[in-house]
Amino acid sequence: MFASLSEICNAQSTCIRHGKYKEITIFQHLGVCTCNGGYTGKCCETNINECHSNPCQHGGACHDKSNGYTCTCRAGYSGAVCQTDINECGSNPCLNHGHCHNGINSYTCSCRSGFAGHRCETNINECAKHPCLHGGTCHDGVNTYTCTCPHGYSGTKCQTNTNECASNPCLHGGTCLDGVNKYTCTCLHGYTGKRCETDINECAATPCQHGGTCHDGINKYTCTCLRGYTGSRCQTNINECAKTPCLHGGTCHDGVNKYTCTCVRGYSGASCQTNINECASRPCKHGGVCHDGVNKYTCSCASGYTGVNCETDINECSSNPCQHRGVCHDGVNKYTCSCKAGFAGVHCEKNINECASNPCQYGGTCNDGVNSYTCSCIAGFHGVHCETEIDECASHPCQNGATCVDQFNGYKCECLDGDSGKNCELGTTVPETPKINLISETTVTEGTPVLKIACFAEGIPAPVVTWEEIDAKFQPNVRQIGHFLVIQNVTMADKGYYTCTAKNRVGTDIKAVNIIVASQSTRPYVAPVISAPSTVIVKYYTDARLVCNVTGYPIPSVRWEYNQGRNIPGVKISGGVMLISNVTSEATGLYVCIATNDIGSSRANIMLEATYDSPKLLTSPLVYSGKAGISHNFTCSATGHPVPIITWTFASFSHHIDTLPPHKMHSHGNLIELVDMQESGILTCTATNEFGMDTAKATVIVHHSSAVVG
């Protein structure tokens, strides 16, 4: 197949620059040229113009190249053929949250309120128009402003004059007048001050005379006068002699709130009302009542006293009223008995019934003694309180290997087959002499919790097995359980020979075992450890018990130190227990328990505190008003620990007496009887113990037939 003449290239040199040449063999120097991309023509001599089709968009300039082209884009476009509109908003040019609108090679910004400029970069100054009035200071914000107002103005633009009267600053009815940042008060009469806050003190000029007390009011004052003066300003001295108070021809001398009488001979007293009284010097002591005579007197003594002047305290213990060797303590018109243990009652006359708590158990009968009791037990029980049922099987009454069953106040034997009788003593089996199977020696370590050694015995009837220690009684930690010898908490004292005896009605067999106790050299030694309370609190005059629980190995010794070595009476010590009787302040303080063994020592502090109750009155004397010459009872009682002591005092209004008037004491001082009352005054009851006191007062008004002013 041949190429057409129109396809034949005669310029090989031209072809090979832009294509591939293939010579036609039948024609010399003639061939076919296959062009590279971008070229055309017989010999590939023509460069194809790729820009001919105008590939560049949006006015871009096309630049032809070999088998291609490039586009130079107009501003605002990009891409191989300028097909892409560049987004000028991509860089977020709009500031302060403005909204960007893309254009051709441009952008525009829509600004938020309060901002302006091509990029919204400018904060609009809302203060530029000076919106704040009355000298207020404007503070620009974003699309807003605020005003700082001068004192006296308010509002968003300082347009409002603040009403300083709105808070009603003027006190006590004053009228408020508003100003600029101020107010003024017009005060009512009697008040002054910026806010009418000050009550004008009409007492400042001391209008009240003669020591009267001025009481300020509103635009006025009043005077409280001392006794003896009257008038609006206490200017007038009251004439106490106006009522002729001096009796029996006495002369009255007026004073201030008082008068004095100059009596004629033979009379005395504030009003010359009293015939000279030999009792005036109060010769009768201890509350005795004086009876005036002619140039003499006699005394009626209060209970518990005797003598011409009631000077002698009667010893109520002289009759030995306390029974059963109780100790008598003498008081005033009374005594108290401190009873021996086991007795009670005012005179220790009652033997305390220790059986009242029913200490005897299981129907036992209680037999009261002195500070003790004994129990008579019913059959089958024993012990201090009949608390233990008697084991009737303990004596091994059942024979021939029978089983003993303990019963109430008796026992029952369960016999082996072929045996009978109450104790299974009758049998039909061929008897055999007992034969014991027992080890001859064993070694045990000191401190072993439990050692058991079995004694097995054969025989018909079955033998009774009994363990014993040679030439000694069992230690408290050694006992027999069945056919076993049991030793608890083995000590060196448990070493030695123990015999096992097997016995029936046919005969007896005995064998011994030697128990060797090895020293406990491996048991760990433990330093003392103390468990004790940090504080013990008791009431005054009761007993205190301090306890230190001590552990350790070897067993520690215990000693006590207390109260810096002071000697405290009533202390009893038993190892880790200290008993302190009748605790007072002398016994309170720090106690130290000290435990010591070979390893070391330990200390524990116990603080002993004693509580008390200050006196508190329960019943107080009541106010009294009555005629002169009669008697009246006043009562006063109190609680407290220790029990408070009640005392009485009397203060006369006339100051004629400073001691108790004639009286009698009852109920251990809780009740006082004022006898033949003549004086008015204040009667005071005081309850006292070593930790405080409490008082109560009662006004006593005694009315005489002729009243005395002042």
Buried (B, 14 or more C-beta within 10 A) or exposed (E): EEBEEEEBBEBBEBBEEBBEBBEBEEEEEBBBBEBEEBBEBBBBBEBBEBBEEEBBBBEBEBEBEEBEBBBEBBEBBEBBBBBBBBEBBEEEBBBBEBEBEBEEEEBBBEBBEBBBBBBBBBBBEBBEEEBBBBEBEBEBEBEEBBBEBBEBBBBBBBBBBBEBBEEEBBBBEBEBEBEEEEBBBEBBEBBBBEBBBBBBEBBEEEBBBBEBEBEBEEEEBBBEBBEBBBBEBBBBBBEBBEEEBBBBEBEBEBEBBBBBBEBEEEBBBBBBBBEEEBBBEBBBBBBBBBBBEEEEBBBBBBBBBBBBBBBBBBEBBEEEBBBBEBEBEBBBBBBBBEBBEBBBBBBBBBBBEBBEEEBBBBEBEBEBEEEEBBBEBEEBBBBBBBBEBBEBBEEEBBBBBBEBEBEEEEBBBEBBEBBBBEBBBEBEEEEBBBBBEBEEEEEBBBBBEEBEBEBEBBBBBBBBBBBBBEEEEBBEBBEBEEBBBBBBEBBEEBBBBBBBBBBBEBBBBBBBBBBEBBEBEEEEEBBBEBEBEEEBEBBBBEEBEBBBEBBBBEEBEBEBEBBEEEEBEEBEBEBBBBBBBEBBEEBBBEBBBBBBBEBEBBBBEBEBEBEBBBBEBEBBBEEBEEEEEEBBEBBBBBBBBBBBBBBBBBBBBEEEBEEBBBBBBBEBBBBBBBBBBBBBBEBBBBBBBEBBBBBBBBBBEBEEEEEBBB
